[in-house]
Amino acid sequence: MNTFKRSMLSAAAISVLLSACGGDGNVESELDKAKTMTHPWMDTKLTPEQRASLLVPALTLAQKEQQLVTSGATIVPEIPSCLGARHVNGIPELEIPSLRITNGPVGIGQNDCVPTSVDPTNLQAVLGNPLSAKATALPSAIAMAASFDPGVATEFGNVVGTEADHLALQVFEAPGMNLARLPVLGRNFEYFGEDPYLSGTMAVAETLAVQSNGVIAMAKHFVANEQETNRTGGLVENIDDQVLHELYLLPFEMAVKDGKVAAVMCSYNSVNGYQSCQNPDTLTGVLRNQWGFTGYVQSDNAAAKSTVNTMKAGMDMEIFLISQWTPANLNAALAAGTLTETDINNALLPRYTQMFRMGIFDRPLVQTAIDFTAGGTHAQSIGAKSAVLLQNNGALPFASTAHNIVVMGKKTQVYAQQAVAGGAKVGVAFGFGGGSSDVVPTYTVTPVQGVQNVLASLGNTTASVHLILVDDANSTATIDGVPSTYSDALSAAAGADQVIIMAGTISEEGADRASFATTAGTTLSAVGDNLDWYTNTSTSATTAAAAGNSNTVAMIQGVMGLTSTTARSMTAKTALVLKDTAGVTMDSSLVGSAGPAIVEAWFPGQEDGNIVANVLYGITNPNGKLPVTFPVAGKAFMGQVTPYQFPGVLEGGKPTVSYDEKLNIGYRWYNTNSITPAFPFGFGLSYTTFDLNSTFTPASSSDSKYYVKTTVKNSGSVDGSEVVQVYLGVPSSDALTQPPKRLVGYQKVAVAHGSSATTTIAIDPAATNHPLGIWNKTSQQFVIPSGTYTVYVGNSSGNLTTLGTFTR
């Protein structure tokens, strides 16, 4: 077992370090001048490190203890209209402002401002309340990842950063960057998919944008928080050290090194013998010593499980339900000598440093009006760049001249009825479901309204758009609210000019898409990795009786088996729109030439209807790619997992999970096992066609990078964008066999029809994603193994050309 000890640099030592690095020769004199001020830490000519080092010694012990934790359900001192439980009360006499936190990751979610009429003794009502301050409900984080465009993450981060600033919020608890190890993970929609490199690049771009607005970004959940089942019930995880570094730690490493993320949230689960918020190996050994992290570590809600071990390991702040860092506990530890005041100083210093870095001490805590029109425009833009066209048998884009259009879905599910976000339920408005991702917008756009809006914008104001909702048994239906039979619904679809079927997979924080024989959450009854499974509960261990079968697949099969009574066949006039938390297992009957056109729209947020309709009618030429694999039913990873892999087995009274698939998650598992999915990672079609022509340039004595140069030709009839993807086969001269390939580079390229564009993707062995590297458990570092590397290029993990090889 390794142990680590943090140390706090004095202001003088920081000055020396800055001077040694080429800093201003007058740094020490500026520091001396500042010391003569009443509050020297308010001198903006000093570095953030210097200001923090001056501030911490000025606090009394009681003030330090108060600053280590959030202040409970209280009025925000600077904003008397806000009752919140996500802030640390400031200390006006020392010019320390209140620090206000908002949840994420899909917009300004549960935040620090509900009406003062809310009962402050009901902490949960204060923390998560649909009366929270309003913000823009953006498309989900996995939608952002589907853009395969860090520029979209930048746009997302700028919306969040701007709106946080308007609401006087200074900390955004995101990006979330856990991996989609399990397609049924309840929070997959909050994360960036199954690949660590894609996750890392999106997280870096979002972080840089959020923090450019003076808002602290918080990478979460550190680390390996890949299931909700038993997440807060003492979940123990066993993960090979090499697997941990090459997959689950990698996005965080990129966020720290490339994104300079200011904060990290430690999670509930235990990893390899340590609970995450008291794990010295990860919080100090990896995060600070290996990566050079200079920010602070905050606990998840009630994730701190000890007083001394958390602080010694490297946690810096406890939030909500304060149970460990109470004054009584801290003072007892100080009296016993198990903690020192220096330990407390070390916990405060990095947070104050980041607050000074973001200008939080230097601007007033004042709320101003959000531009919700601009927010909606950005939401629609992000959604447009995130939609993935999975299949098109001639139906799309729909003609704008249609007269009779059917929007079809299930009565028990939201997809055809409402705008969709995490945790959405029929008849329930935004803000009442989705866990941490609840966002309360000023408006939403329904699917029917979106179709009407887009048709009107294209000059068709006379079309009839009918909403058909079918019961779970496929026996009754309503057509525009009028009770009807299922046969009536099918007849209406057969006679429509266009049929839009909406389905998907809803989930949220606190529950994976699975049901269990008991509430212990260890005896699995059913896995909800298909379009039929659903539940209206949000508990972490859903009983089998609570899970429902919507018979959505049978409904789609029924529609596709109809004889169309219009000029176009059912295949040529039907689109299936999916709104998913992540990848979903596809019934083989839906995939192929007899199936519908399929568009994956993820959770589109408040602009749902407009985003989807713009894709269906060709205003948006879809250019997203899958950040997760869509398997064929009967050939999916979830169908072959053992109880040790999910949901876990009881060992010593603790639910215990083993990551026995090791390096083979997502597309790596399908490649390793030679299983062809329905739609592979990185896949996505367009309304135009592209041809790729690539060349490979190996590294040389003067340049250590490898280059893949690709000319993308748009051979179709409309403008569009393609994503060039580069994968690398790494030799397995390590303890664990490497998967056949890993994503090491990608670039979205916009090309006008009939034209070509060229892009070059560099593979840099020194990059923070370690494209050539494997983790050596003995030396505790990434190394580049000897052997032959294979370079692949293409437009998905399932459509690659071997471009060349090189040896190291």
Order of alpha helices (4+ residues) and beta strands (2+ residues): alpha-alpha-alpha-alpha-beta-beta-beta-beta-alpha-alpha-alpha-beta-alpha-beta-beta-alpha-beta-beta-beta-beta-alpha-alpha-alpha-alpha-beta-beta-alpha-beta-beta-beta-alpha-beta-beta-beta-beta-beta-alpha-alpha-beta-beta-alpha-beta-beta-alpha-beta-beta-beta-beta-beta-beta-beta-beta-beta
